[in-house]
Amino acid sequence: MIYSIFVAAMGFGTELLIYQFAAAARDGFSIRYQILQELANFIVLFGAALIMARIEMRPAGVYGLPAQDAFKRLFWQGCLFGLCEISAVIGLIALCGGYSFGSLALHGTEILRWGALWCVFFLVVALYEEFLFRGYTQFTLADGIGFWLAAVILSISFGLVHRQNFGETKVGIAGVMLVGLFWCFTLRRTGSLWFAVGMHASFDFGETFLYSVPDSGLMLPGHLSNAALYGPAWLTGGTPGPEGSVFDFAILILFFYIFHRLYPLRLERQAHL
């Protein structure tokens, strides 16, 4: 409750500042405004957690983002998993005749500019969403009801939040819930959210920019090509995009096994000592 009060108070103040200083960007889509908004959301959540760390007399790193692990091995492993996931899903859809890359939609320096902007945007989104659903809230709820019950509740919440996205479906929401559980599993085994942050960011970057397909039902500007998806929803994911494809569910289940082998149970115990 105290954490929620801090988040609400800091969030209200931050919204007022953004409203005043970014008024021109609110009309239509502005990726710079979106980056600012998501960054502000993360700062509010993490800032409130820093206050709680002082109150609870704990290092802030126990809430999932230890500073000593920032953008190191776990993060880059996560980036690799995310790119492999979306590339494998798109590749399998293409083999079944359901994906076409199309012609380039960007040229020259615009490719680099949009690529860099989407990298920054999805990194900030990943930090915000991972800390919101698997950071302080997961740590504190797990302390009261157990890790996995907390993980299930917050992963369901993570999926339901995506209902507001245009074009999202029940299958797409189920995919979001499953990947949320996988990221909880990586947190449990490593004691860190940095793997999940990297995987989250790179998967979204691959969907939106590299392969230019819908991301949770959203088709955003600044994509690399005029790609198209064809065929039944079970194959392509339908309006939510490839995250709703049967192939993505299969790959995520495989990822549970691969991560279990990479980070066995004995390492999980060490991570939580």
Beta strands, then each sheet from edge to edge (+ up, - down):
strand 1: 99-100
strand 2: 228-229
sheet 1: 1+ 2-
end
